[in-house]
């Protein structure tokens, strides 16, 4: 006679109601398992707890799924924070409002170009990066450092990005 057999029916058999044998599934119809405290219930509880822990850790970690950091611009100013700290490899989205103005962003301060080693190529040129109203540009910062970015058209537009 099989080890985990049902007590119902004409002949005791392995549990056919489950894909796993009743030894794993903890079938409540067996004569040798304890139903609510069976091995399957303990296994499923452990698996559920592991899933909750994994989801919690995924929600706390990294920038891999969060999307880019956004710096917004108006007609002659940065409209959000003018100082931010990001991790190495983070992509920053520069977004010019549809009602904004044309901007030429570059490394430097007060509308004057100032090249910097390790700065993204798009910004590390006296020609700068031109952004028109309603347009966005993505810039990835791969080298740690403190980067000062200005607009050559609007000298009061200055933002500092620190890359760690």
N, C-alpha and C positions, 0 to 999 in steps of 0.2 A: 504494500500500500504506500502511495506517495507520502512524503513527510508533511506537507502543508495541504491537507485535504479538506474539502468542504464536508460539512456534516449533513447537508441536505442531498436529496436525490437518492437513487437506488444504490449507486456505487460511489464511494469517495473518489474524487478526481482532483487534479490540480485546477486551480481557479481559471476558468476559461473566459470570465468576464473582464479580465485585465490582460494587457499585453505582456506584463511582467508576471513572473510567478508570484503567488501569494506571499512567499517568503520576502520578496522585495516590496511588493505593493502593500503589505499590511492589510490584506483583505479582511473586512470585519465579519465575513461569513466563515472564516476558518476556525478550527478548534484549537490551533496552536499560536495564534497571534493575539495581541491585546487590543485590536481595533483602533481606538483613538490615540493610543500611544505606540502604535506599530512602527516598524522601521520606515515605511514609506512616508508617514507623516513627519517623522524626525528628519528624513532626507529632504522633503519639500520645505520644511521650515528653515533648514540650514541653507538651502538653495535660495530661498526668498531673502533671507538676511544678507547673504553674499551679494545678491542683486541690488538691494537697497544701499549697501555700503559702496558698491562700484558706482552707482548713479550719483551718490553724494560726492564721492571723490572726483568724478568727472565734472560735476558742476563747479567744483572749487578750483580746478586746475587750469592753468595755461590760457593762452590766447588763441589756440589753434582753431576753435570753432566760433569765436565771438565776433569776427569781422573786424574791419579796420577802425582805427581811431579817426575821428572826423574833426577837421578844423574848418570852420565856416567863415565866410567873408561877406561883408555887405558892400556898400558903394565905396567906402574909403577906410574901413576898419575890419579887424578880425572881430566877429560877433560872439565868439565863445571865449574859452580860456586862452590866454596868451602865453601860458607856461604849462608844459606837460612833460611827464616822465613816461617813457615806454621801454619795453624790452627789446634787445637786439633782434633784428629780423622782422619787427613789426611794420606793417604797411599803414601809412597815414593817408587819409583821403582829404584832399583840399577841395572844398566845395564852395563855388561862387553862386550866390543866390541869383535866381532869374532876374530879380530887380537890382542886382549888383552892378558892378562896373568891371572893365578889363583890368587885370592885375598882372604884373610881371614880378614873380617871386624869385628870390635868389638868396644865397648865403650873404650875410652882412647885417648892417644895422642902419636905421634912419635913412633908408633909400639908397645907401651906398653898398656896392659889392665888396665883399671880403671873403675870398676863397678860403676853404678849410679842408685839410687832409681828411679823408674818410667820409666826407659829405656825399650824399647821393648826387650823381652826375647831373641829373635834371635841374638841380638847384645850384650846383657848384660851377657856374659860368656867369660871366658878366652879361650875357644875353638873357639869362634867367629862363623861367618857365612861364609862358603866357597862359592865362586862364581867362576865358570870356564869360560873360553873364550866363548862368544856367549850366555851366560846364563843371566837371569834376576831374581831378587828376590824382592818380595813385602814386605815392612815393614810398619806397621801402628803405628803412634805415638799418643798414647791416653792420655798421661800425659803432662801438660805444663812444660816447663823447657828448659834449653840449653844443648844440647847433643853433645859431641865431639866424633867423630868416626874416627878410624884409621885402617890401614891395617898392620897386624903383619909381613907380608912378605916384604912390601915396607913402611918403617917408615916415608917417606916423604909424604905419602898419608894421609891427614887429612882433614876432613870436619866438619863443625859446623852446626847443625840444631837447630833452636830456635822454640819451639812450644808454641803458645799463646792460 
